[in-house]
């Protein structure tokens, strides 16, 4: 993986971002550039394809669509691979290991029916289509998922979908063909049995991408984040994943590994930023000294190394707890990394930006985009405050505190 990224991805990345920037000015940046498909073909030929496939659920899918021999990887196995991809904007895409597709594919692997897998999972594993996850809503505090107002109501042998979602990642991609939609089905049920996850084709009547959202000025083409309305959308009842009312149970299984993936990619992002900081600090001089020797920069570089290595071990611990005991065994550890990794990455990238001066704020370097990514991930998959609440609840529970 390291060799593939160094030999095939890194040499074309600067040109890719340059061409994408030009398309923002003169063309359509939402159409993937040809280099993406070329790199995907190379990655697949080398067996570096769908490496996120979990060991316990890979089987025939890994043999047909991923690693040779049908062997999937544990979370601990996959973590350093995710780290390697985190320092590159292209690597997750060309390896078919980018969010939210990995999470959606894991949902279908773990909970989908054979028919759902045949229609949606296999094209996703092939990389022929893309997907989006529709959960967050514009009109409620979505940090409490039980607030969801969008509905997925059973009507005979159909489900009727209504509501608005936003920050649905991937909806801008021309190959986005399906939404994993989470909505309220039974308001009178137990609070964690009220919601359903439903597969909604992107071209179903009543589905409309209202607008694409920018993150601090970045649209993240060709995937993007969109606001989507669902108006009386009808899909077969068989499109409900795991059956009506199972959304929260499914989400618990989806989010643990997905958060490990996010956090290990953030380790790679921070490593990239530290490397750039060190190179800049040694090659530029001011006031007669290398930048690295000015203003406490050596101490900042040392603190960055300590923070990256400490957070990596925290993430690997969470990955191991997931492997040996599943999501419920790792609630506290996964919450910890979801707080620690984005904050650490944001701080390391900020330090690197400072060493780059004005250039660090521009797209001439990857740091501004990296900082935005780290900052956004302090909200994506739940804000810091929610995860801190989980950690504190579990810690205080050891001493008899009630929920």
C-alpha atoms as a printed R data frame, in Angstrom:
    type eleno elety resid chain resno       x       y       z
1   ATOM     1    CA   UNK     A     1   0.000   0.000   0.000
2   ATOM     2    CA   UNK     A     2   2.788   2.408   0.912
3   ATOM     3    CA   UNK     A     3   4.536   1.644  -2.383
4   ATOM     4    CA   UNK     A     4   1.346   2.114  -4.406
5   ATOM     5    CA   UNK     A     5   0.626   5.492  -2.829
6   ATOM     6    CA   UNK     A     6   4.237   6.638  -3.246
7   ATOM     7    CA   UNK     A     7   4.664   5.360  -6.812
8   ATOM     8    CA   UNK     A     8   1.217   5.838  -8.344
9   ATOM     9    CA   UNK     A     9  -0.870   8.282  -6.305
10  ATOM    10    CA   UNK     A    10   1.523  10.901  -4.924
11  ATOM    11    CA   UNK     A    11   3.119  11.745  -8.305
12  ATOM    12    CA   UNK     A    12  -0.241  12.717  -9.854
13  ATOM    13    CA   UNK     A    13  -1.913  14.316  -6.849
14  ATOM    14    CA   UNK     A    14  -0.660  17.868  -7.417
15  ATOM    15    CA   UNK     A    15  -1.766  17.793 -11.066
16  ATOM    16    CA   UNK     A    16  -5.129  16.356 -10.014
17  ATOM    17    CA   UNK     A    17  -5.806  19.243  -7.632
18  ATOM    18    CA   UNK     A    18  -4.580  21.758 -10.202
19  ATOM    19    CA   UNK     A    19  -6.916  20.356 -12.860
20  ATOM    20    CA   UNK     A    20  -9.810  20.239 -10.403
21  ATOM    21    CA   UNK     A    21  -9.231  23.876  -9.477
22  ATOM    22    CA   UNK     A    22  -9.264  24.791 -13.165
23  ATOM    23    CA   UNK     A    23 -12.560  22.937 -13.638
24  ATOM    24    CA   UNK     A    24 -14.059  24.943 -10.778
25  ATOM    25    CA   UNK     A    25 -13.353  28.052 -12.825
26  ATOM    26    CA   UNK     A    26 -14.116  26.861 -16.324
27  ATOM    27    CA   UNK     A    27 -15.976  23.541 -16.361
28  ATOM    28    CA   UNK     A    28 -17.757  20.888 -14.304
29  ATOM    29    CA   UNK     A    29 -15.756  19.799 -11.232
30  ATOM    30    CA   UNK     A    30 -18.415  17.201 -10.344
31  ATOM    31    CA   UNK     A    31 -17.380  14.925 -13.213
32  ATOM    32    CA   UNK     A    32 -14.544  12.693 -11.919
33  ATOM    33    CA   UNK     A    33 -11.255  13.207 -13.734
34  ATOM    34    CA   UNK     A    34 -10.031  10.274 -15.894
35  ATOM    35    CA   UNK     A    35  -7.006   9.687 -13.640
36  ATOM    36    CA   UNK     A    36  -9.374   8.345 -10.961
37  ATOM    37    CA   UNK     A    37 -10.505   5.397 -13.091
38  ATOM    38    CA   UNK     A    38  -6.920   4.724 -14.186
39  ATOM    39    CA   UNK     A    39  -5.729   4.526 -10.584
40  ATOM    40    CA   UNK     A    40  -8.709   2.402  -9.561
41  ATOM    41    CA   UNK     A    41  -7.815  -0.148 -12.240
42  ATOM    42    CA   UNK     A    42  -4.185  -0.255 -11.045
43  ATOM    43    CA   UNK     A    43  -5.220  -0.631  -7.406
44  ATOM    44    CA   UNK     A    44  -7.582  -3.474  -8.202
45  ATOM    45    CA   UNK     A    45  -4.975  -5.275 -10.320
46  ATOM    46    CA   UNK     A    46  -2.627  -5.208  -7.319
47  ATOM    47    CA   UNK     A    47  -5.226  -6.574  -4.894
48  ATOM    48    CA   UNK     A    48  -5.477  -3.211  -3.098
49  ATOM    49    CA   UNK     A    49  -9.246  -3.001  -3.474
50  ATOM    50    CA   UNK     A    50 -12.011  -2.986  -0.860
51  ATOM    51    CA   UNK     A    51  -9.480  -3.670   1.892
52  ATOM    52    CA   UNK     A    52 -11.985  -2.375   4.454
53  ATOM    53    CA   UNK     A    53 -13.968  -5.627   4.046
54  ATOM    54    CA   UNK     A    54 -14.261  -7.049   7.573
55  ATOM    55    CA   UNK     A    55 -12.786 -10.480   8.162
56  ATOM    56    CA   UNK     A    56 -15.936 -11.959   9.676
57  ATOM    57    CA   UNK     A    57 -18.143 -10.865   6.777
58  ATOM    58    CA   UNK     A    58 -15.842 -10.971   3.753
59  ATOM    59    CA   UNK     A    59 -16.078 -14.511   2.369
60  ATOM    60    CA   UNK     A    60 -17.070 -14.653  -1.267
61  ATOM    61    CA   UNK     A    61 -17.236 -10.876  -1.511
62  ATOM    62    CA   UNK     A    62 -13.535 -10.466  -0.780
63  ATOM    63    CA   UNK     A    63 -12.730 -13.234  -3.255
64  ATOM    64    CA   UNK     A    64 -14.819 -11.621  -5.995
65  ATOM    65    CA   UNK     A    65 -14.389  -7.930  -5.264
66  ATOM    66    CA   UNK     A    66 -11.341  -7.498  -3.042
67  ATOM    67    CA   UNK     A    67  -8.332  -9.273  -1.658
68  ATOM    68    CA   UNK     A    68  -7.144 -12.546  -3.150
69  ATOM    69    CA   UNK     A    69  -8.366 -15.687  -1.435
70  ATOM    70    CA   UNK     A    70 -11.434 -14.159   0.152
71  ATOM    71    CA   UNK     A    71  -9.607 -12.957   3.266
72  ATOM    72    CA   UNK     A    72 -10.980  -9.820   4.869
73  ATOM    73    CA   UNK     A    73  -9.126  -7.773   7.462
74  ATOM    74    CA   UNK     A    74  -9.705  -7.138  11.158
75  ATOM    75    CA   UNK     A    75 -10.040  -3.566  12.380
76  ATOM    76    CA   UNK     A    76  -6.482  -3.775  13.735
77  ATOM    77    CA   UNK     A    77  -5.249  -5.063  10.348
78  ATOM    78    CA   UNK     A    78  -6.996  -2.309   8.434
79  ATOM    79    CA   UNK     A    79  -6.047   0.571  10.748
80  ATOM    80    CA   UNK     A    80  -2.495   1.152   9.429
81  ATOM    81    CA   UNK     A    81  -3.788   0.869   5.855
82  ATOM    82    CA   UNK     A    82  -6.361   3.564   6.598
83  ATOM    83    CA   UNK     A    83  -3.571   5.680   8.080
84  ATOM    84    CA   UNK     A    84  -1.555   5.413   4.875
85  ATOM    85    CA   UNK     A    85  -4.563   6.577   2.849
86  ATOM    86    CA   UNK     A    86  -5.279   9.494   5.181
87  ATOM    87    CA   UNK     A    87  -2.394  11.582   3.918
88  ATOM    88    CA   UNK     A    88  -3.818  11.573   0.387
89  ATOM    89    CA   UNK     A    89  -7.053  13.026  -0.925
90  ATOM    90    CA   UNK     A    90  -7.103  10.487  -3.754
91  ATOM    91    CA   UNK     A    91  -6.078   7.236  -2.088
92  ATOM    92    CA   UNK     A    92  -9.400   6.348  -0.372
93  ATOM    93    CA   UNK     A    93 -11.283   6.959  -3.620
94  ATOM    94    CA   UNK     A    94  -9.051   4.884  -5.877
95  ATOM    95    CA   UNK     A    95  -8.991   2.012  -3.367
96  ATOM    96    CA   UNK     A    96 -12.809   1.963  -3.082
97  ATOM    97    CA   UNK     A    97 -12.369   2.641   0.641
98  ATOM    98    CA   UNK     A    98 -13.905   6.112   0.942
99  ATOM    99    CA   UNK     A    99 -16.690   7.228   3.249
100 ATOM   100    CA   UNK     A   100 -19.643   6.946   3.260
101 ATOM   101    CA   UNK     A   101 -19.474   4.018   0.837
102 ATOM   102    CA   UNK     A   102 -17.459   1.824   3.201
103 ATOM   103    CA   UNK     A   103 -20.001   2.297   5.982
104 ATOM   104    CA   UNK     A   104 -22.942   1.714   3.674
105 ATOM   105    CA   UNK     A   105 -21.334  -1.409   2.250
106 ATOM   106    CA   UNK     A   106 -20.702  -2.739   5.763
107 ATOM   107    CA   UNK     A   107 -24.373  -2.169   6.582
108 ATOM   108    CA   UNK     A   108 -25.394  -4.246   3.568
109 ATOM   109    CA   UNK     A   109 -22.811  -6.917   4.390
110 ATOM   110    CA   UNK     A   110 -23.968  -7.238   7.989
111 ATOM   111    CA   UNK     A   111 -27.707  -6.611   7.729
112 ATOM   112    CA   UNK     A   112 -28.777  -6.661   4.060
113 ATOM   113    CA   UNK     A   113 -30.855  -9.363   2.399
114 ATOM   114    CA   UNK     A   114 -29.537 -11.322  -0.556
115 ATOM   115    CA   UNK     A   115 -31.705  -9.229  -2.873
116 ATOM   116    CA   UNK     A   116 -30.425  -5.957  -1.364
117 ATOM   117    CA   UNK     A   117 -26.838  -7.149  -1.699
118 ATOM   118    CA   UNK     A   118 -27.302  -8.183  -5.315
119 ATOM   119    CA   UNK     A   119 -28.917  -4.862  -6.283
120 ATOM   120    CA   UNK     A   120 -26.721  -2.429  -4.333
121 ATOM   121    CA   UNK     A   121 -23.771  -4.038  -2.540
122 ATOM   122    CA   UNK     A   122 -22.185  -5.767  -5.505
123 ATOM   123    CA   UNK     A   123 -22.185  -2.651  -7.742
124 ATOM   124    CA   UNK     A   124 -20.699  -0.694  -4.826
125 ATOM   125    CA   UNK     A   125 -17.975  -3.294  -4.340
126 ATOM   126    CA   UNK     A   126 -17.280  -3.129  -8.055
127 ATOM   127    CA   UNK     A   127 -16.962   0.652  -7.820
128 ATOM   128    CA   UNK     A   128 -19.610   1.089 -10.532
129 ATOM   129    CA   UNK     A   129 -21.932   3.161  -8.331
130 ATOM   130    CA   UNK     A   130 -21.625   5.412  -5.259
131 ATOM   131    CA   UNK     A   131 -23.945   5.919  -2.287
132 ATOM   132    CA   UNK     A   132 -24.934   8.477   0.347
133 ATOM   133    CA   UNK     A   133 -26.062   8.290   3.970
134 ATOM   134    CA   UNK     A   134 -29.095  10.445   4.789
135 ATOM   135    CA   UNK     A   135 -29.393  10.954   8.549
136 ATOM   136    CA   UNK     A   136 -28.663  14.552   9.665
137 ATOM   137    CA   UNK     A   137 -31.552  17.030   9.354
138 ATOM   138    CA   UNK     A   138 -31.553  20.826   8.987
139 ATOM   139    CA   UNK     A   139 -34.454  21.605  11.333
140 ATOM   140    CA   UNK     A   140 -33.592  19.590  14.461
141 ATOM   141    CA   UNK     A   141 -30.563  19.097  16.709
142 ATOM   142    CA   UNK     A   142 -29.260  15.994  14.963
143 ATOM   143    CA   UNK     A   143 -26.647  15.355  17.654
144 ATOM   144    CA   UNK     A   144 -29.603  13.597  19.335
145 ATOM   145    CA   UNK     A   145 -30.605  11.135  16.623
146 ATOM   146    CA   UNK     A   146 -33.942  10.470  18.316
147 ATOM   147    CA   UNK     A   147 -34.943  14.013  17.255
148 ATOM   148    CA   UNK     A   148 -35.256  12.936  13.633
149 ATOM   149    CA   UNK     A   149 -38.415  14.330  12.067
150 ATOM   150    CA   UNK     A   150 -38.126  12.720   8.617
151 ATOM   151    CA   UNK     A   151 -40.415   9.715   8.312
152 ATOM   152    CA   UNK     A   152 -40.321   6.247   6.793
153 ATOM   153    CA   UNK     A   153 -43.897   5.000   7.249
154 ATOM   154    CA   UNK     A   154 -45.087   1.496   6.422
155 ATOM   155    CA   UNK     A   155 -48.014   1.520   3.990
156 ATOM   156    CA   UNK     A   156 -48.971  -2.027   3.037
157 ATOM   157    CA   UNK     A   157 -46.081  -3.530   1.130
158 ATOM   158    CA   UNK     A   158 -44.415  -0.139   0.680
159 ATOM   159    CA   UNK     A   159 -42.622   2.485   2.758
160 ATOM   160    CA   UNK     A   160 -43.406   6.150   2.246
161 ATOM   161    CA   UNK     A   161 -40.460   8.505   2.777
162 ATOM   162    CA   UNK     A   162 -40.856  12.201   3.670
163 ATOM   163    CA   UNK     A   163 -38.537  14.836   5.067
164 ATOM   164    CA   UNK     A   164 -35.347  16.810   4.554
165 ATOM   165    CA   UNK     A   165 -31.774  15.707   5.144
166 ATOM   166    CA   UNK     A   166 -28.524  17.599   4.836
167 ATOM   167    CA   UNK     A   167 -24.783  17.013   5.018
168 ATOM   168    CA   UNK     A   168 -25.464  13.849   3.053
169 ATOM   169    CA   UNK     A   169 -21.964  13.094   1.797
170 ATOM   170    CA   UNK     A   170 -21.605  11.785  -1.740
171 ATOM   171    CA   UNK     A   171 -24.779  13.159  -3.291
172 ATOM   172    CA   UNK     A   172 -22.863  15.355  -5.734
173 ATOM   173    CA   UNK     A   173 -21.169  12.414  -7.437
174 ATOM   174    CA   UNK     A   174 -22.758  11.565 -10.802
175 ATOM   175    CA   UNK     A   175 -22.596   7.857  -9.903
176 ATOM   176    CA   UNK     A   176 -24.496   8.257  -6.607
177 ATOM   177    CA   UNK     A   177 -27.387   5.843  -7.134
178 ATOM   178    CA   UNK     A   178 -28.740   5.021  -3.670
179 ATOM   179    CA   UNK     A   179 -29.372   6.649  -0.293
180 ATOM   180    CA   UNK     A   180 -29.327   4.846   3.026
181 ATOM   181    CA   UNK     A   181 -32.152   6.880   4.589
182 ATOM   182    CA   UNK     A   182 -32.890   6.903   8.326
183 ATOM   183    CA   UNK     A   183 -36.383   7.985   9.360
184 ATOM   184    CA   UNK     A   184 -39.105   7.741  11.991
185 ATOM   185    CA   UNK     A   185 -41.427   4.747  11.537
186 ATOM   186    CA   UNK     A   186 -43.268   4.274  14.845
187 ATOM   187    CA   UNK     A   187 -43.313   7.286  17.228
188 ATOM   188    CA   UNK     A   188 -44.947   5.182  19.974
189 ATOM   189    CA   UNK     A   189 -42.263   2.493  20.103
190 ATOM   190    CA   UNK     A   190 -39.279   2.442  22.450
191 ATOM   191    CA   UNK     A   191 -37.044   5.425  21.595
192 ATOM   192    CA   UNK     A   192 -34.440   3.143  20.027
193 ATOM   193    CA   UNK     A   193 -37.008   1.097  18.070
194 ATOM   194    CA   UNK     A   194 -38.802   3.962  16.356
195 ATOM   195    CA   UNK     A   195 -36.592   4.422  13.317
196 ATOM   196    CA   UNK     A   196 -35.823   2.494  10.162
197 ATOM   197    CA   UNK     A   197 -32.997   2.445   7.636
198 ATOM   198    CA   UNK     A   198 -34.312   2.275   4.102
199 ATOM   199    CA   UNK     A   199 -32.619   1.970   0.721
200 ATOM   200    CA   UNK     A   200 -33.930   4.783  -1.483
201 ATOM   201    CA   UNK     A   201 -32.856   4.932  -5.155
202 ATOM   202    CA   UNK     A   202 -31.479   8.372  -5.984
203 ATOM   203    CA   UNK     A   203 -33.695   8.589  -9.066
204 ATOM   204    CA   UNK     A   204 -36.928   7.661  -7.253
205 ATOM   205    CA   UNK     A   205 -39.804  10.116  -7.841
206 ATOM   206    CA   UNK     A   206 -39.856  12.684  -5.029
207 ATOM   207    CA   UNK     A   207 -36.097  12.668  -4.342
208 ATOM   208    CA   UNK     A   208 -34.482  16.049  -5.026
209 ATOM   209    CA   UNK     A   209 -30.995  17.372  -4.277
210 ATOM   210    CA   UNK     A   210 -31.902  20.905  -3.247
211 ATOM   211    CA   UNK     A   211 -28.355  22.280  -3.047
212 ATOM   212    CA   UNK     A   212 -24.741  21.375  -2.446
213 ATOM   213    CA   UNK     A   213 -23.222  22.642   0.783
214 ATOM   214    CA   UNK     A   214 -19.727  24.022   1.159
215 ATOM   215    CA   UNK     A   215 -17.528  23.367   4.190
216 ATOM   216    CA   UNK     A   216 -15.681  26.606   4.898
217 ATOM   217    CA   UNK     A   217 -15.591  27.288   1.177
218 ATOM   218    CA   UNK     A   218 -14.767  23.738   0.043
219 ATOM   219    CA   UNK     A   219 -17.346  21.741  -1.925
220 ATOM   220    CA   UNK     A   220 -15.310  18.524  -1.852
221 ATOM   221    CA   UNK     A   221 -15.929  17.670  -5.477
222 ATOM   222    CA   UNK     A   222 -16.701  15.184  -6.971
223 ATOM   223    CA   UNK     A   223 -18.508  13.807  -3.885
224 ATOM   224    CA   UNK     A   224 -19.742  16.833  -1.951
225 ATOM   225    CA   UNK     A   225 -22.300  17.223   0.803
226 ATOM   226    CA   UNK     A   226 -25.898  17.985  -0.098
227 ATOM   227    CA   UNK     A   227 -29.293  18.962   1.215
228 ATOM   228    CA   UNK     A   228 -31.887  16.508  -0.091
229 ATOM   229    CA   UNK     A   229 -35.673  16.557   0.104
230 ATOM   230    CA   UNK     A   230 -37.849  13.436   0.059
231 ATOM   231    CA   UNK     A   231 -41.491  14.048  -0.852
232 ATOM   232    CA   UNK     A   232 -43.905  11.089  -0.768
233 ATOM   233    CA   UNK     A   233 -41.173   8.773  -2.015
234 ATOM   234    CA   UNK     A   234 -42.464   5.206  -2.259
235 ATOM   235    CA   UNK     A   235 -40.166   2.201  -2.124
236 ATOM   236    CA   UNK     A   236 -40.901  -1.489  -1.505
237 ATOM   237    CA   UNK     A   237 -41.102  -2.545   2.144
238 ATOM   238    CA   UNK     A   238 -38.314  -4.978   1.291
239 ATOM   239    CA   UNK     A   239 -35.992  -1.954   0.995
240 ATOM   240    CA   UNK     A   240 -35.991  -1.603   4.799
241 ATOM   241    CA   UNK     A   241 -32.619  -2.862   6.016
242 ATOM   242    CA   UNK     A   242 -33.098  -5.418   8.772
243 ATOM   243    CA   UNK     A   243 -36.809  -4.587   8.887
244 ATOM   244    CA   UNK     A   244 -38.732  -1.574  10.269
245 ATOM   245    CA   UNK     A   245 -37.531  -0.211  13.608
246 ATOM   246    CA   UNK     A   246 -33.988  -1.596  13.357
247 ATOM   247    CA   UNK     A   247 -32.124   1.617  12.467
248 ATOM   248    CA   UNK     A   248 -30.459   2.262  15.813
249 ATOM   249    CA   UNK     A   249 -29.220  -1.301  16.179
250 ATOM   250    CA   UNK     A   250 -27.770  -1.107  12.666
251 ATOM   251    CA   UNK     A   251 -26.237   2.311  13.262
252 ATOM   252    CA   UNK     A   252 -24.425   0.998  16.330
253 ATOM   253    CA   UNK     A   253 -22.803  -1.710  14.238
254 ATOM   254    CA   UNK     A   254 -21.973   0.706  11.400
255 ATOM   255    CA   UNK     A   255 -20.477   3.575  13.351
256 ATOM   256    CA   UNK     A   256 -17.831   1.764  15.404
257 ATOM   257    CA   UNK     A   257 -15.642   0.535  12.530
258 ATOM   258    CA   UNK     A   258 -16.412   3.683  10.520
259 ATOM   259    CA   UNK     A   259 -15.092   5.872  13.304
260 ATOM   260    CA   UNK     A   260 -11.909   3.811  13.494
261 ATOM   261    CA   UNK     A   261 -11.468   4.346   9.743
262 ATOM   262    CA   UNK     A   262 -12.007   8.103  10.114
263 ATOM   263    CA   UNK     A   263  -9.599   8.361  13.014
264 ATOM   264    CA   UNK     A   264  -6.821   6.364  11.394
265 ATOM   265    CA   UNK     A   265  -7.119   8.454   8.245
266 ATOM   266    CA   UNK     A   266  -6.751  11.494  10.508
267 ATOM   267    CA   UNK     A   267  -3.506  10.009  11.848
268 ATOM   268    CA   UNK     A   268  -2.266   9.875   8.259
269 ATOM   269    CA   UNK     A   269  -3.466  13.443   7.681
270 ATOM   270    CA   UNK     A   270  -1.517  14.625  10.720
271 ATOM   271    CA   UNK     A   271   1.585  12.712   9.603
272 ATOM   272    CA   UNK     A   272   1.399  14.453   6.226
273 ATOM   273    CA   UNK     A   273   1.091  17.859   7.922
274 ATOM   274    CA   UNK     A   274   4.030  17.169  10.263
275 ATOM   275    CA   UNK     A   275   6.197  16.082   7.333
276 ATOM   276    CA   UNK     A   276   5.399  19.294   5.469
277 ATOM   277    CA   UNK     A   277   6.058  21.326   8.602
278 ATOM   278    CA   UNK     A   278   9.486  19.754   9.095
279 ATOM   279    CA   UNK     A   279  10.442  20.193   5.436
280 ATOM   280    CA   UNK     A   280   9.327  23.812   5.465
281 ATOM   281    CA   UNK     A   281  11.030  24.478   8.775
282 ATOM   282    CA   UNK     A   282  14.380  23.270   7.443
283 ATOM   283    CA   UNK     A   283  14.296  24.751   3.940
284 ATOM   284    CA   UNK     A   284  13.120  28.291   4.792
285 ATOM   285    CA   UNK     A   285  15.074  30.845   6.818
286 ATOM   286    CA   UNK     A   286  14.086  34.028   8.633
287 ATOM   287    CA   UNK     A   287  16.176  36.336  10.764
288 ATOM   288    CA   UNK     A   288  19.235  34.314   9.795
289 ATOM   289    CA   UNK     A   289  17.927  30.970  11.089
290 ATOM   290    CA   UNK     A   290  15.913  28.040   9.739
291 ATOM   291    CA   UNK     A   291  12.243  28.427  10.660
292 ATOM   292    CA   UNK     A   292  12.505  25.241  12.728
293 ATOM   293    CA   UNK     A   293  14.849  27.073  15.097
294 ATOM   294    CA   UNK     A   294  12.595  30.079  15.650
295 ATOM   295    CA   UNK     A   295   9.807  30.833  18.113
296 ATOM   296    CA   UNK     A   296   9.565  27.495  19.864
297 ATOM   297    CA   UNK     A   297   8.989  25.582  16.625
298 ATOM   298    CA   UNK     A   298  11.204  22.680  17.725
299 ATOM   299    CA   UNK     A   299   9.014  22.210  20.791
300 ATOM   300    CA   UNK     A   300   5.883  22.371  18.634
301 ATOM   301    CA   UNK     A   301   7.273  19.712  16.308
302 ATOM   302    CA   UNK     A   302   8.126  17.511  19.292
303 ATOM   303    CA   UNK     A   303   4.648  17.939  20.774
304 ATOM   304    CA   UNK     A   304   3.108  17.040  17.399
305 ATOM   305    CA   UNK     A   305   5.093  13.807  17.262
306 ATOM   306    CA   UNK     A   306   4.019  12.904  20.799
307 ATOM   307    CA   UNK     A   307   0.365  13.711  20.026
308 ATOM   308    CA   UNK     A   308   0.294  11.687  16.778
309 ATOM   309    CA   UNK     A   309   1.912   8.605  18.301
310 ATOM   310    CA   UNK     A   310  -0.273   8.756  21.417
311 ATOM   311    CA   UNK     A   311  -3.463   9.066  19.373
312 ATOM   312    CA   UNK     A   312  -2.426   6.240  17.054
313 ATOM   313    CA   UNK     A   313  -2.113   3.894  20.038
314 ATOM   314    CA   UNK     A   314  -5.500   5.047  21.330
315 ATOM   315    CA   UNK     A   315  -7.091   4.242  17.964
316 ATOM   316    CA   UNK     A   316  -5.404   0.847  17.713
317 ATOM   317    CA   UNK     A   317  -6.707   0.042  21.191
318 ATOM   318    CA   UNK     A   318 -10.254   0.894  20.083
319 ATOM   319    CA   UNK     A   319  -9.809  -1.223  16.940
320 ATOM   320    CA   UNK     A   320  -8.655  -4.174  19.066
321 ATOM   321    CA   UNK     A   321 -11.598  -3.802  21.466
322 ATOM   322    CA   UNK     A   322 -13.960  -3.851  18.458
323 ATOM   323    CA   UNK     A   323 -12.282  -6.977  17.114
324 ATOM   324    CA   UNK     A   324 -12.442  -8.948  20.348
325 ATOM   325    CA   UNK     A   325 -15.867  -7.892  21.582
326 ATOM   326    CA   UNK     A   326 -17.833  -5.916  19.016
327 ATOM   327    CA   UNK     A   327 -19.302  -2.387  19.221
328 ATOM   328    CA   UNK     A   328 -20.739  -2.688  22.736
329 ATOM   329    CA   UNK     A   329 -17.329  -3.762  24.027
330 ATOM   330    CA   UNK     A   330 -15.692  -0.627  22.637
331 ATOM   331    CA   UNK     A   331 -18.212   2.153  23.299
332 ATOM   332    CA   UNK     A   332 -15.867   4.135  25.534
333 ATOM   333    CA   UNK     A   333 -12.763   3.559  23.420
334 ATOM   334    CA   UNK     A   334 -14.477   4.554  20.165
335 ATOM   335    CA   UNK     A   335 -15.889   7.689  21.831
336 ATOM   336    CA   UNK     A   336 -12.396   8.564  23.067
337 ATOM   337    CA   UNK     A   337 -10.789   8.379  19.635
338 ATOM   338    CA   UNK     A   338 -13.604  10.339  18.035
339 ATOM   339    CA   UNK     A   339 -12.761  13.222  20.388
340 ATOM   340    CA   UNK     A   340  -8.985  12.830  20.360
341 ATOM   341    CA   UNK     A   341  -8.115  12.212  16.702
342 ATOM   342    CA   UNK     A   342  -9.839  15.160  14.962
343 ATOM   343    CA   UNK     A   343  -8.678  17.582  17.661
344 ATOM   344    CA   UNK     A   344  -5.098  16.329  17.444
345 ATOM   345    CA   UNK     A   345  -5.091  16.469  13.642
346 ATOM   346    CA   UNK     A   346  -6.541  19.972  13.624
347 ATOM   347    CA   UNK     A   347  -3.817  21.189  16.002
348 ATOM   348    CA   UNK     A   348  -0.977  19.560  14.063
349 ATOM   349    CA   UNK     A   349  -2.253  20.917  10.742
350 ATOM   350    CA   UNK     A   350  -2.644  24.365  12.296
351 ATOM   351    CA   UNK     A   351   1.000  24.277  13.403
352 ATOM   352    CA   UNK     A   352   2.078  23.292   9.886
353 ATOM   353    CA   UNK     A   353  -0.014  26.101   8.400
354 ATOM   354    CA   UNK     A   354   1.716  28.575  10.684
355 ATOM   355    CA   UNK     A   355   5.136  27.432   9.460
356 ATOM   356    CA   UNK     A   356   3.978  27.885   5.867
357 ATOM   357    CA   UNK     A   357   2.909  31.483   6.448
358 ATOM   358    CA   UNK     A   358   0.429  32.878   3.954
359 ATOM   359    CA   UNK     A   359   0.931  29.892   1.682
360 ATOM   360    CA   UNK     A   360  -0.535  27.644   4.339
361 ATOM   361    CA   UNK     A   361  -3.875  29.398   3.941
362 ATOM   362    CA   UNK     A   362  -3.998  28.838   0.185
363 ATOM   363    CA   UNK     A   363  -4.632  25.865  -2.055
364 ATOM   364    CA   UNK     A   364  -0.983  25.923  -3.126
365 ATOM   365    CA   UNK     A   365  -0.495  23.489  -0.238
366 ATOM   366    CA   UNK     A   366  -2.903  20.791   1.035
367 ATOM   367    CA   UNK     A   367  -3.011  22.201   4.558
368 ATOM   368    CA   UNK     A   368  -6.076  24.447   4.378
369 ATOM   369    CA   UNK     A   369  -8.150  21.571   3.041
370 ATOM   370    CA   UNK     A   370  -6.666  19.234   5.645
371 ATOM   371    CA   UNK     A   371  -7.523  21.646   8.471
372 ATOM   372    CA   UNK     A   372 -11.091  21.947   7.182
373 ATOM   373    CA   UNK     A   373 -11.399  18.162   7.017
374 ATOM   374    CA   UNK     A   374 -10.179  17.728  10.595
375 ATOM   375    CA   UNK     A   375 -12.462  20.497  11.851
376 ATOM   376    CA   UNK     A   376 -15.489  19.014  10.089
377 ATOM   377    CA   UNK     A   377 -14.821  15.594  11.610
378 ATOM   378    CA   UNK     A   378 -15.260  17.084  15.076
379 ATOM   379    CA   UNK     A   379 -18.949  17.233  14.074
380 ATOM   380    CA   UNK     A   380 -19.376  14.355  11.629
381 ATOM   381    CA   UNK     A   381 -20.489  11.087  13.262
382 ATOM   382    CA   UNK     A   382 -21.454  13.059  16.359
383 ATOM   383    CA   UNK     A   383 -19.984  16.215  17.932
384 ATOM   384    CA   UNK     A   384 -17.241  16.103  20.549
385 ATOM   385    CA   UNK     A   385 -19.713  16.884  23.320
386 ATOM   386    CA   UNK     A   386 -21.820  13.789  22.653
387 ATOM   387    CA   UNK     A   387 -18.783  11.521  22.757
388 ATOM   388    CA   UNK     A   388 -17.481  13.163  25.920
389 ATOM   389    CA   UNK     A   389 -20.912  12.545  27.431
390 ATOM   390    CA   UNK     A   390 -20.655   8.841  26.593
391 ATOM   391    CA   UNK     A   391 -17.169   8.618  28.113
392 ATOM   392    CA   UNK     A   392 -18.245  10.386  31.292
393 ATOM   393    CA   UNK     A   393 -21.407   8.275  31.627
394 ATOM   394    CA   UNK     A   394 -19.463   5.031  31.350
395 ATOM   395    CA   UNK     A   395 -16.762   6.254  33.714
396 ATOM   396    CA   UNK     A   396 -19.190   7.502  36.361
397 ATOM   397    CA   UNK     A   397 -21.226   4.333  35.972
398 ATOM   398    CA   UNK     A   398 -18.301   2.424  37.475
399 ATOM   399    CA   UNK     A   399 -19.053   4.300  40.715
400 ATOM   400    CA   UNK     A   400 -22.795   3.776  40.752
401 ATOM   401    CA   UNK     A   401 -23.997   6.890  38.935
402 ATOM   402    CA   UNK     A   402 -27.261   6.492  37.047
403 ATOM   403    CA   UNK     A   403 -27.499   7.212  33.326
